[in-house]
Amino acid sequence: MSTISLTDLQYISRETLAQKFSSTQSLPSNTAIIDVRDSDHIGGHIRGSTWIPSSQLDYKVPELVRTLKDKEVVIFHCALSQQRGPSAALRYLREKERLKPGTGVESKGEVREEGVGKIEEGKEEVEEKGASAERQRVYVLNGGFTEWQEKYGEDSKLTEGYQKDIWEFGY
């Protein structure tokens, strides 16, 4: 049985996520955004995100773990990030742990392979060789797409396919 629980999840704000987009207005190659909304996916999505409806997560999570293994940051979200987004992140972390014994979640959503990480030398922290590839930060977007679109919906550099009339009176 997994030791990973909801309390291990870490959240990222919409502002912090927006800052991750580079000057070329694209998501960094080391970051993945997984949108787990179902039919409520209509009306827009975060640029560069991957849509995997929550209804498909049971069989998609093992594939996600494999395809996202080289990403340093993985962010999950749904409409509000109260149920489906956190649940998807939790399933992902548990599957990652199941498929790779010796990994664990440390300090809120950071998956680290045993024996890999930072070691302190004096007052400096020195990254061990290969540690960044073996560590992955998993987040849930605070407030989900609903809060994202309130601030960034009409910004075509950050949001694709936005339809204001769908969100105008609250989804």
N, C-alpha and C positions, 0 to 999 in steps of 0.2 A: 504494500500500500504506500502511496506517495505521501511524503511529508509536506508537500507544497500546498499552501492554502491561500484563500483570498487575501489574507493579511500580508502575503509575500508580494502582492502586486504593487507596482509603482505606477503613478500617473504622470502624464506629461500635459502641460497646458497648451492651448491652441497657439499662444504667442511663441512659446519655445519651439513648437513644431514648425511654425511659419518661418522662424529664423533659420531652420535647417535647410531651407531651400536656398540654393546658391545664387550668385548674381546672374547665372544663366536661367534662372527660374525653374530649375529642375531639382528633384530630390537627390541627395547624395547617393552614390552607388552603394554605400555601406548601410543604407537605411531602407526598410520595407514598411509599407503601411498596408494593413489588411483590414478591409471594410467588410464586416460581417452582417450588414443589414440585409434584409430579405426584400420583399416587394417595396419597402420604403427606401430603396436605393435610387428610385427615380428622383429627378430634380437636381442632380449634381453629385459630385464626388471630389475628394481631394486629389489634385493632380498627381499622377504617378502611383496611385493606390491600386491595389489588387482586390477585386470583388470576389469574395467567397461567401455566399449566403450561409447563414448559421445552420440552415437545414441540411447543408452539405458537409458540415465540419466533421462529423463522425468518420467519414472515409477520407477526407482531405487533409486532416491534421498530420498523419505520418508523411505524406508527400510534402507538406509545408515545411516540416522539420528538415527534410532532406534538401529542398530547394533553397531554404533560407539559411543554411548552415554557415555560409560565409558572410552573412550580414552581421554587423556589429549592433545594430538597433532594429528592433521589430516593434511596431506600434499597432495595436488592435483598436478598433472602434466600431460602434453601431450608431444608432440615432442619438441616444443619450449617454451611452457607456455606463449604464447602470446594471444591465443584465447580460445581454449577448456579448458585448465587447469584453468585459471582465471574464466571463465564462470561457470565451474563446482563448484568451490569453492564458488562463489557468489550464485548459486542456492542452494547449501548445507546450507549456512548461512541463506538465506531467508526462506528455509523450516524449519530449526531449530527454527527460530523466529516465524514462522507461527504456528508450532505445539505446541510451549510452550510459550504462552503469558507471558509477564513479563521478557522475556530474551531480551537482546539487545547486540549490538556489541559495545564494548568499546575499545578504543586504538588499532585500526588496527587489526581486525580479532579475537579479544578475545570475546568469547560469555560468558556472565555472567548472572546468574539468579539474579533477583532483590533482594537486601538485602544480597547478598553473596559476599564475597571478602575480601580485606584487610582493616584493620582499623589501623590508626596510634595511637600509645600510646607513647607520648613523641617523641623521635627520631626513635623509632623502629617501624617496621611494623609487625603486628602480623596477621597470617593467621587465619581467623575464622574457626571454626569447620565445616568440610565437604566442605569447599570451593573448594579444588582442584578437587573434583569429579563433582562439578557443573560448573566448568570453563573449557573451551576448547579453545585451540589455533588452528586456521586454517591458513595454509600457502599455498602458491603456490611455487613450486620449480623453482627458477630463472634459465632460460635457458632451462628448461625441460629436457627430456631424451637425447636430442642431446648434450647438454653441459655435462650432467652426464657421458655419454658414452665416451666422449673425454678424460676424466680423469680416470674414474673408469670402463670402459667397459670390459677391460681384467682382472679385479680383481674379481675372482670368489667368493670371500668372500662378495662382495657388489653387484654384477650383475649376474643374472642367464640367461642362454640361449643366451649369447652374440655371435653374428656372425659378426666378424670384416669386412668381405667382403661386407656386406650390408651397413655398415657405412663408409667404407674406403674413398669413394669419395664424401661423403656428401649425406645425405638422402634427 
